C-alpha cells in the first residue's frame, strides 16, 4: 500500500494517518465499535475489549457462546481471517455482585509486591499489581462505569482481571494453556483453562487473615503486624533471610490454625459461579 498523509477508505473503514515530528506517517488507525485498529506496514493490530465490542459494556455476564459470536462478528467486519491472527496479549476477567472495598481491604501483596491504587477523579476505586509478564487488578466496577461512561448501575459490582502482557506466560510449564491464535481462544478446553488461570491468580494474592486476636499471644500479634507491612517484610526477607523463613513458617501455621476463611471462600465461590455460567452458556 502506498503511503499517504491523508485519510483514506479501505475495506469499508476510514484510516487516519499518525504523523511523526517530520510530518511522516508512522501508522494508520481507525475505530470500529470500540475496537482500535492500527495498520503499520503489512500488519494490522486489533485491541480493546471483545465484550464491549459485542455488548457495549463489560459489566454484564459474558458467555462462551457470546465470545464465539463476537469473534464471528469481528471476522465478518475485518479485512482478514481473524481466527488465524496471532494473539500477543490478552486480558481475562469477570464481574461479581459484591462491594469492592471489603475485598480490596484484605489484599496485602502478590509475590511480595505492593499494589498500586487505581484512581479516578482523584479517588481510589481499585488496586493493581504490576508484574513482569502479567498485571492483576481488582476494582469497583460500579464506580468505574459511573465515572467513565456516566452510567448508574443499581448494584455494587466488583471486577477481577488479569492482563497477560507476555503471551508465553500461558504457553509454558506443566499448566500451559496454549494460546497462539484467536482460534485457540474459542477452544472449549483452553477457554476453561483460562478461567482456572484467573481463579488461581486470585487465590495467590496474599490477604489479611481474619483472626480473633484474643486467641493470640503478644508474639503472634507482632508477627501478624509484620506480615501486614510489605515494606518491612521485604526488608526482613532481604537482610535476614533465615529469620524470614522461620517467621513465614510460623505465620502460615498461625493463619492455617486460626484464620476464618468464610469471607474469602464466599468471594472465590462467587467468582467460580460467574465463570461456570460463562462456560455453560
N, C-alpha and C positions, 0 to 999 in steps of 0.2 A: 504494500500500500504506500502511495506517495505521501510524503509528509506535507502538512499544511498548517498554517497558523489560524485557519478559520474553522469554525464548527462545520460538521458535515453529517449527512444521514447515511447510515449503513445498517442493513438488516432491520429496518424499521425503528432504529434508535438514533437519537441526536448525540453525537460525540463532540465534547468540548475540549479544546487543547489546554494543557497546563504548560505555560511558558516559563522558562527559567530567566535569570537576570540578563541573559544575552538575547532575549526575545526568541528563543528557540524552543520548539515543542518537545518536552521530555516524555509526555504520555498524553492519552486522551481518556476522558472519563464520561460516564453518564449514570443516571439513576433509573432504576426500574422497580417500582413497587417495593421500596425500602432496600433493595439491593444496590450496592455500589460497585460499578464495573469499571475496570481500568484496562485500557488497551495500550500495551507497550511492546513495540516491535511486532512479532507474530504471536504474542501471548495475550490472553485475556484472563484477568483475575476477578473473582466474584467474592464479595464479603458482605457481612451483616447477617441479621437474624433470619433463619429459614422460617421460623414460626411467624415473625412479623410480616414476612413476605406473603405467607399463606393466609394468616388470620388477622393481621393488622395489629397484633399485640403478642406479648409473651408472658401474660399472667393467667390465661386460661389453660385448661388441660390440653395437651398436645399429644395425640395418639400416634402409634406406629403407622396406622392406615393413613392418617393425615400427613405424616412425614413422607410416605411413598407418593401420595397425591401431590404434595408440594414439589417434589423433585420432577414429577411428570409435567407439572405446570411450567416449571423452570425450563425443562428440556424443550418444551414447545415454543418458548419465548426467546431463548438464546440461540445464537448462530453457531452452535457446536454441540456435540454429543456430551451432555452433562455427566452421564454415567461413567465415561472414560476419563473425566477430568481428575487430575491429581489433587488429593487433599493435603494441604500444607499445615493448616491449623484447624482446631475445632473447639467449640465451647459446648459443654454438656451441662444441663441444669434442669431443675424442677421447682415448682412453687407449691407451697402448702398453706392452708389457712391457719395462721399462727402469728402471734405478736412477735416481732423480730427482737425486741430489746431483751427479754428474758433469755433468749437463745444466745445472742451475741455477748451478753454479760458473763456467760460461762466460758467463753473462749480465752485461752491463755496463750497458746503458741502452736506452731506447726513446724516440726523439725527444728525446734529451738529458735524459731524466728517469730518476731512480733508481727502482729497485724497492723496495717495502716488504715486509718479511718477513711471511709468513703464519704465525701462531703457534697452537699447540695444546699445552696443558699446559706453557706457557712455553718450548716448544721450536719452533724454526723448521722447518716442513715444506714451505714453498713461497715463491714470490715473486710480487708483484703490482704491475703498473704502473697507476696511476690517471691517466686522460686525460679530456678534456672529454666526448667522445662515446662512448667505449668504454673498458673496462678489459681488461687482458691478465694472465693468471695461469698459472703452471705449478706443479705441486705433487706431492708424494709421495702417490699415491692409496692405497697400502697403509697408510701411517701414518694418513691421514685416516679411512679406513674402520675401522681399529682403534680410534682414539680416539673417534669419533663413534657408531659402530654396534657396537663390541666384536666385530668380525668379523676373523678372521685369514685373510688371503689368503696363498696358498702361494708367490707370486712377488712381485717388486718391480714396481710399476706407476707410470707417470708420466702425469699428465693435463695436457693443454694446452687452454686455454679462452679465448675472447673473449666478454666480456659487452657487448653493444651497448646503451648506455643511451639513445641517441637514434636512433630507427629511421631518421631521414633520412640517417644516415651510410651506409646501404645503398641509398639511393634517389636519389643524385645522382652526377654525374661520369660519365666515359666508361665506368667499370666498374660502373655502378649495377646492382643486382640486382632491385629492385622488390618489396619485401616490405611489403605493406599489410594484408592479411588472412591468416587461418590458411590459406585456400585456396592462397595463394602458397607456403607452407612445404612443401606436398606436390607442387608443380610440379616435375617431374624436372629441368628445365633450371635453375631457380632453386636447387634443392637442391644441384646440382653447383657452382653459382656460390658458394654459401655455403661449401662445402668449400674452394674456391680462395681465398676470402677468409681463411679460417682459416690456411691454409698461408702465404699472403702475410704475415700478421701475424707468424708465427714467423720467417720469413726476415728481416724488418725489425728484429728485436731485434739490437742491437749486441752482438757476442760477442767474447770474448777470443780473439785469434788463437793458434794453436799453431805456434810458430816456434822453430827451433833457434837459440838466442841466440849460439852460437859463430860463426854466419854473419853476425852483425850488428856494426856499429860502435858505439862509445860513444854517438854522437849518436843513432843509431837506437834504442838501448836506452832512452835518455832520452825519446825521442819515444813509444815504446810505453808507458812508465811513465805518461806524461802522459795518454794516451788511456784508461788503465785507471781513472783517478780522475775521475769525472764532475763532482765539485765544482770541481776545478782546471780541467778542460776548459771548463766553463760560464763560469768566471771569465775565462779567456783569450778565449772567444768574445765575451763582453760587453765587456771592456775593451780587447781587442786584436784586433778582427775581421779585419784584414788578415793578421796573423800566424796566426790560427786557420785561415783559408782555405788559406794556404800549408802549414801543418802538416798539415791534413786531406788535401791532395793527396799530400804525402809519405808520410803514414801509409797511405793507400789503396794507393799504389804499392807500398810495402813489403809490406803484407799480401797483396796480389794476387800478388806475386812469390814470397814465402816461406811463406805460410800453408799448413799441412797441413789440408785440409778434410775428411779422411776421417771423423772422428767426427761432425761436423755433417751431412755427407751421409748417414751411416747413420741419424741421428735423423730427418732430413727424409724419407728413404725409408720408414722405419717408419711415420711419420705418414701418408704418402701411401698406403701399403699398407692401413692400417686404414681410411682414408677410402674407398679404392676398394672394399674389401669391403662397406662400408655402402652405397655407390652400387649395387653389382651384386647385392645380396641383399635 
